[in-house]
């Protein structure tokens, strides 16, 4: 694993900042792309089915709206940080890769699903914010058995499987049990105990 990612994950876990329970009244916000990526990669190790789409690699897709420059910037950060992970980091004995997708207003479900299938995507980081678009994306993740992850507060309540955000100035995770089951994920009980569960 790259030195930066190794140090970040070590720091977060040693200090006990990840997966701590937080008061309901805490402020919430998005994490920086580097921290989000490090936590996501660590979290995905707990999904016993993470390699279900993978052939030689576990491919993490990253989707943003073609007209949302902020989301595209975050998507670029996540992509760059996955690119920095060296071959020593594996998920279920497979190296990690990524594939960037753009979500168009004129949504073509068949074309979108074909791109997901063609790239053998196992995980989809969703940086699209409007609920109508998210619903269309989630139809595809559930149909194709792809895990969904997001970095925006409230996205788990809107159906995304795993939400990784900042709460009380600490990383915090929420998991939508119905969604992860429909997407074919099988997170173990140790991981579920680290998360706030959303149904």
N, C-alpha and C positions, 0 to 999 in steps of 0.2 A: 504494500500500500504506500502511496506517496507520503513523504515526511509530513507535509502540511496536514493531510487528512488524518494520519496516525496521531499527530499531536492534538488535533482538535477533538477527536473521539476520546482519546485518553483523558484530556482535560475535563471534558463534559462528564464522563462516567466517574472519574476519580472524585470530582467535586460533588457528585450526587445531584447534578442539575437536571439530568434527563429523567423523564418519567415520574417526577415528583407530583403529588397531588397538590392542587392549588385552590384557594378560596374562589367561590363563584363570582365574587365582585371584582376580580382582577381585570386589569386592562389587558387587551389582546392585540396582537399584531403579527405581521409576517416576519419570519426570520430572514437574516441575510442568506443569499443563495448558497454560500459555502457551508454554513452551519446546517441549513435544511438538507443539503445533499449528504453530508456526513451522517446525520441522524437517520435519514431515509435508508441509506445503504446498510447501516447497522440494524435498523428495524426489519428490513427485508429478509435478514437471516433467520428470523423467527417464523417465516411463512414456509411450511413444509412442502408446499406445492409451487414454490417460486419459479422452478425451472420447467413448468408444464408446457410452455411454448418454445422454450430454448432448444436449440440444436447444439451449436458449438459455444454459444454465449447466452447470457441472460440479457436481453435487450430492454432498455428502459426508454420508452417513448416520451417525448415532451411536446405537449400541444398548447398552442396559444392562438388567440384570434389574430387574423392577418392585419387587422386595423388597430390593435392595442399595443402601442409601443412599450408601455411599462411592462406588460406581461411578456412581450417578446424579449425585453432586456433580462427579466428574471429567468426565462427559459434559456437564454444564452449563458447566464451564469451557471445554471444547473448543468448544461451540456459541457461547459468548460471544466467544471469540477469533476464530472464523471470522466472526462478525457484525461484528467490528471491522475486518476487512480491507476496504478500500475498492475501488471499481471499477477502480482502476489495476492491481490484482493479477489476473492471468488465468492459466488453465491451457489451453494450446492455443487461445489467443485468446478464451477464454470466461471470464466472471466466475464466482466461486465462491459457492455457496449451501450450506445445510445442512438436514437433516431429522432430527428426533429420534424414535427408536423405543423402545418398551419390550418386553423379552422376557419373556413370561409363562411360568410353570411349565407351564400347560396349553397347550403349543406347538401352534399351528395353522399347519402348513407352508404350506398354500395361502394363508391369510390374510397370513402374513408375506411370502411371495413377492409377493403382490399389492400390498402396501404398498411394497415395494422397487421394483417395476415402475412403480407409479402415480406415485412420486416421481422417477422417472428417476435413481436413485442409481447413481453410478459407483464410489464408494469407500465402504466401510463400516468405521467405527471400532468395534471390538468391545471393550467393557469388561466383558463377561460372562466369569466365571472358571471355572465348572465344565465339565469336559471333555465331558460328555454334551450340554450346551446348545451349547457351541462347535461340536461336530460337526454339530448340526442347522443352525446358522447357516452353517457352511461348505458344507453341501449346497446351500444356496440361493445362496451367492456363486459357487460353481462352475457351477451350472446357469444362473444369470443373467448370468455374466461380470462380476462386481463385484469390485473389488480389496478385500482385507481388510487392515486395519492394527490394531495393538494396542500397548498401553503397559505390559504386564506381563511381567516376566522369564519366559522359558520358553514364551511363547505361540507363537513361530514353530515351536518343536519340536512343538507341539500342532496345527500345521497352518495357523495364520494366515500370510498372505503376507509382511507386513512388520512387524517388531517394532522399536519405537523406545524405548530405555530409557536409564538412566544406568549407566555402568560405569566404575570408577576415577574417579568424580566427573566424568565427561565423558559427553556424549551419545554413544550407540553404536547402530548399526543392525544387525539380522540379517534376512536374507531367506531364505524357504523357496522354493527354485526350483521344486519340484514344484507347490506351491500357486499361485504367481503365474502359472505357465504355464496351469494348469487354470482360473484365473480370467480369463484373457485379457490379462493385463498383458504389456507388452513393454518392460522396463527396459533401457536401453542399457548397453553394456559399461563405460562410464565410471562409471555408478552402481553396477554390480555390484562393481567394484573397490573401492568405498567401504564395502562391507558385509561382514559376516561371513556366509558362506553356510551355510545349514542345508538338509540334504536329507532 
